[in-house]
Amino acid sequence: MTPDRSGLATDVGALAWLRWLLAPDPATAPPPDATPVERYRVLPGGRHPRVVVPLGHSAAARAVLQSDLGNHGIARRVTGALSRVGFLPPGVGAPLAVPAGTSLAAWLSERLDRPDLHVGITVGAPRPNRKPVLKLVASDGTVLAFAKVAWNPLTTALVANEQRWLERIEAERPAGITAPRPWLADTWKGMPVLITHPLAEPGTGPPFRVDGDLVAAIADLAPGGEHDLVDSPWWKAAGERVAALDDEVAAGRLTAARSVLAARLAGTRWRFGAWHGDLTAWNAHPDPGGVTVWDWERASDPVPVGFDAAHAAFQAGQVGRGLDVDTAAAEAGPVVAEVVDSIGLPPGPADDLVTCYLVERCLRWYEDLAVGSTTATPERQHAIQHAITARTAATGRR
């Protein structure tokens, strides 16, 4: 019996869902007593599962413990401590066992032609796009691949979108960008699975900082030409998205803000192109050839060039440093101005570009909510709406 997939939106039922995910497909599985058992440990425990570690091969378990799979709150502290000692002491975490033979691990081993493959999983904390991310490792600890599993309409769309953009990057090989190379797309128990080759481990160089070269390289993946900003395809599409909102209060606020922005930005010519959609220090790191960037599931086009800079700066302040929304947005303006100026665009509209970015972010939240992402934080969304209103209340061109 398949667990209710809505249970993955919270921690309630998540452990049962993970057990079902790992276990053989009932349509093809032999009787339970005819196969050996795969054993796992769930960290930090069964009530709040974040990381699933394979047992039986210490090097494979260590590779999972030492990865970014543990980068989530208490699980981060637990896995960090365990990675230093290199093993899982008895009693740590919750045990999980599934029949082997035709399990998820066995299916992946066959599909990738790696008999020694083992699976580690993270699901992170409950959030709008929560999804299982699999780290596939060999018995000796070698990282073989990563995989994402979609389980609902939102994550299905995100995984499919990431596949499209990774295939585009693989085909075009843009200078200055390293991204995961797609390996295989398939379906497990009716759920889409995207498998990618592993990326090189980040070095000890300088931390990620968004710049014009990277923003321009991403934008050029889908050049959108130049348009009057308020007569562009993006602006018109955003207006249609606002009009489609079920929340009349939010729709009214965004309509009023767009009216002020339209008056301020009328006649402003701007360059359009692709954006990563979630360009942050936790999704990118510098490498010898430029920047390694992963998690392309939110990529889209055409948007005003500079949105990636606005997002990177806003998230660095709001999430990375704990600033309130208004302060984080205010600090993003100079970053956007510097980035767009470096690629030949006028820095003057930078503050209004940040406000346009906040409108885009606000719309994305409501669209996620419409497909069942009820775990998103409404308080942050309301703060963003108030910031949009406050920023557009100022008079004159910024």
Secondary structure, DSSP 4 states (H G I P E B T S, - for coil): -PPPGGGGGSSTTHHHHHHHHHSPPTTTPPPGGGS-EEEEEEES-SSS--EEEE-S-HHHHHHHHTSGGG-SHHHHHHHHHHHHHTS--TTSSEEEEEE-SSSHHHHHHHHHT-TT-EEEEE--SS-TT---EEEEE-TTS-EEEEEEE--SHHHHHHHHHHHHHHHHHHHH--TTEE-PPEEEEEEETTEEEEEEPPPPPP-SSPPP---HHHHHHHHTTS---EEEGGGSHHHHHHHHHHHT-S-HHHHHHHHHHHHHHHHHHTT-EEEEEEE-S---TTSEEEETTEEEE---TT-EEEEETTHHHHHHHHHIIIIIS---HHHHHHHHHHHHHHHHHHTT--STTHHHHHHHHHHHHHHHHHHHHHTT-TTS-HHHHHHHHHHHHHHHHS-S--
